[in-house]
Amino acid sequence: MIIYNTTFHIDKDILEECLDFLKKEYIPAASGSGFLFSPRLRRILPYDENIEGENYSVQFKVKNVDTLNYWLAKEGAEIHKQLTGRFGQKVVGFSTLLEELAIEDA
């Protein structure tokens, strides 16, 4: 099991509209196929109050990297196009993959 994490930096002047889009359109569309599941939206607390905009993390669980790559090719590119088409450079993001590890020994 892996976690597909995308961190978004959102300009303050579109913050509410962009969060609404993430909650009502982006996240439901991304998890609609069933390849991505257990969505989470988290605000990243600022380390420097002088930074313009705010940062948010959108996370999904996914079975494996092959499943994620399939989803990215079939659906992810279109969802990303909708986001950038609507908000342009006022929202930028980068993605990382996280692997869940057991805390206890097996």
Sequence and secondary structure as in RCSB ss.txt:
>XXXX:A:sequence
MIIYNTTFHIDKDILEECLDFLKKEYIPAASGSGFLFSPRLRRILPYDENIEGENYSVQFKVKNVDTLNYWLAKE
GAEIHKQLTGRFGQKVVGFSTLLEELAIEDA
>XXXX:A:secstr
 EEEEEEEEE GGGHHHHHHHIIIIIHHHHHTTSSEEEEEEEEE  S TTSSSEEEEEEEEES HHHHHHHIIII
IHHHHHHHHHHHGGGEEEEEEEEE   SS  
